Amino acid sequence: MNIISTLLDNLNYVTILFLMTIESSAIPFPSEVIVAPAAYHAAAGELNVFLVILFATIGADLGATVNYVAAYYLGRPIIYKFVNSRWGKMCLLNQEKVEKSEKYFYDHGTVATLTGRLLPVIRQLISIPAGLAKMNYWKFILYTTIGAGCWNCILAALGWYLHSIVPETELNDKISEYSHQIQIFIVIVFIMIVGYFIIKRIINKNNKSTK
């Protein structure tokens, strides 16, 4: 983790790619601490914000692909054995997190790989049930790219905005504060959208039954 801390203190496009690959695969840690600070420095003219988003999204795709391929070829028994092992715990994984991501995937279908990238906890692990279900890889990577790209745009906008209102010494605290509020907002919006479609389906079903 000392190496990761050093990389976080010296963000460039290569480290963004590397850290986002790790963040999206073996060691789930907040992408907020990568993309938002990088965008903060982009606002200061040290990086290009569009390249920050691009490299962050490519990294997310690479990390998600690692999980997808592992789940696709190893299968559920070996994946869960790893998750429950000492190595799994060192990677901050546990059976409950993977089970939650599986349930989310099977409840929402293949589009879960897109929407799941916007939700906390689910974000880093949604590629595992996609691999277990042997989802078409190109559809998987398309949805992952769109979802990760949207999330990275949100974080980049946050980092860019914070550059104009807080000094760098207060950056991490503000990122934590704002990103938590953003995640709550996304979850609320997502629940409202899901609720809308559920109600719409019920209404349509009732209309058909009365005809």
N, C-alpha and C positions, 0 to 999 in steps of 0.2 A: 504493500500500500504506500510505502515511502516513495517508490518509483512513480506511482500514479499521482501522488501529491506533487512531485517535482514536475511532472508533465502538465498538470493543471496550472502550475505557476508559470509555465512557459508555452502557452498555447500558440500553435501555428497550424497550418492545414494538415500536415502529416500527423501531428499529435491529436487533432480533432478526429481524423479518420480512425486512428488507432484506438483512442479512448471510446469512441462511439461503437466501434466493433466489439470491444470488450463489454461495454455497457449493455449491448443488445444480445449478448450471448452468455458467457461464463460467469461474469461477476456483475449482477444487476446493481448499479448505483445510479443516482439521479442524473439524467441527461441535462437537467437544469444547470448543474455545476460545470458543464462543458460548453453548451451552445450559448447560453445567456452571457457568460463572461466574454466569450469570443466575440459576440456581437457588440458588447460594451467596448471592447478594444477596436472593433471595426468602426464604431461611431467616432473613435478618436483618430481614425485614419491609419491604424496599424495593420488592419486586415480588410478584406473585401467581404461585406456581409453576405453577398450572394454566393461567394465561394465557401463561406462558413456553412451556409445552409446545404449547399451541394455536397461538401465533404462529410458533413454530419449525417446526411441522408444515405450516402453511399456506405458509410460506416455502419449505420443501422441495418442496411440491407445485408451487408456481409455478416454481421453478428447474427441476424435472424436466420440467414442461410445455414450457419453453423448448427444452430439448434434444430432447424428443419431437417437437415441431412442426418444428423445424429438420431433424431426421433424416427425418421423415415426408415433408416436401415437397421437400427438397434432394436426398436420396438418398445412397447410399454414396460415389460418386466425389467429390462436392463436400465431404462431411463429412471424408473422409480427406485431401483436398487442404488443407482448413483446418487439420486436426490437424497436418499436416506443415509448415505454413507458420510464419513467424516469429510471427504472431499466436497460433497454436495453442500454440507453445512458451511464449509470454508468459503464456498461461492455464494453464500447467503440464500441458498435454496432450501426448500422443505416440501414435504408431500402436500401440505395444505395449499400452498401457492400454485403448484402444478395442477392439482385437482380443480382449483378455482378457475384456472385458465382453460382447462379441458371443458368444464361445464359451460363456461362462457362461449367457447367455440361451438359446441354442439347445440347450444340454445339459439345461437344467432347465425349459424351456417358459415359459409366461406367468407362472407363479408365481414365476419368478426376479425379477420386479419387486418382489415382497414380500421374499423372503429376501435378495436382493442388497442391500437397504437396510441390512442388518445387517453386511455384510462390508466390510473396508477395501479401498480402490482401486475395487472394483466399485460401491460405494455411490453415488458421484456420477455414474457413467457408464452405469448400467444402463438409463436412459431412452433412450439413443441407439439400441441395438439394438431396443428396443421400438418406436421410431418407424420404424426401417428395415424392421422386419417388419410395419409397419402394424397393430399390435395395436389392438384396440378401445380408444378413449380412456377410456371410463368404467370399463372393467375395469382399465386401466392406472392410472388415478388412484385407484381403490379400493385396489388392492394397494400402490401407492406410499404412500398415506395410512396404511395399517395398518403397513407396514414402517417408515416414517419416524417414525410415532407411537411405536412400540415402542422404537426407538433413542433418541428424544428423552426418553422416560420413564426409560430407563436412565441417560442423561446427567444428567437432572434429579435423579434419586435420588442419583447420585454427588455432584453439587454440593451438594445439601442435607446429605448426610452429612458432607462435608468441612468444612462450616461449623462443625460441632461439635468438630472435632479439629485444624484447622490455621488459622493466621492468614492473612490475605489475601496477605501478602507471599510465602507459600510455596504459594499456590493453584495457579499454573500448573504448577509442578514436580510437585505431587501429582496433578493432573489427567492430566498426561502419563503418569505412572507407573501410575495405576489404570486409565486408559482402555486402555493397552496390554495390561494383564492381562485386562481385560474382553473385548477383541477376540480375544485368544488363546483365552479360554474359549468365546466364541461360535463361533469357527471349529472348535474341537474338538467342541462339541456338534453343530454342523451336520454335520460329517463322520460322527459317530456315527449321526445320524438317517438320513443318506443311505445309510450302510453297512447300517443295519438294513433299510431298504426294498429295497436291492439283494439282500441275503441272503434276505429274505422272498420276493422275486420268483423267485429261483433255486430255492428250496425248493418253491414252488408249481408252478413249471414242471416240476421233477423228479417231483413227485407226480402231475401230470397225465400225464406220459409213461409212468409205471409202471402206470397204470390200463388 
